[in-house]
Amino acid sequence: MELLLTILTALAGAVLLVALVVSLFLILRTLQSVRKYIEKINWGVRAIEKETEMLGGVETLNGGLTALAGGLESVAGHFANIDSNVGTVGEALLQR
């Protein structure tokens, strides 16, 4: 009887071990499939990074354009003054 129980225990252990190996193999195949997709995503992200690395100077460009906008507002003010002065001179010349 003890021999039969020992054999059944060993057999159950072997079945458990085989089930564990099969399960781990199936998990490995699934992970390898996921790895392929992750590699494709990683390749795409690196391509996007390469294509957009020139945009690093946008902040500097934005600061320069902001300063330029301030200067152009000043120029617009000067042109408005010139326009009013030319209008006054033109009216004075027409009255003569």
FENBELTA-V787284 format. One record per pair of residues at least 6 apart in sequence whose ideal C-beta (glycine too) atoms are under 7 Angstrom apart, sorted by the first residue. I is the first residue (numbers start at 0). GAP is how many residues later the second one is. Records with the same first field share a line. If there is no record, write none. Layout:
BEGIN
I=GAP ; GAP
END
This chain:
BEGIN
none
END
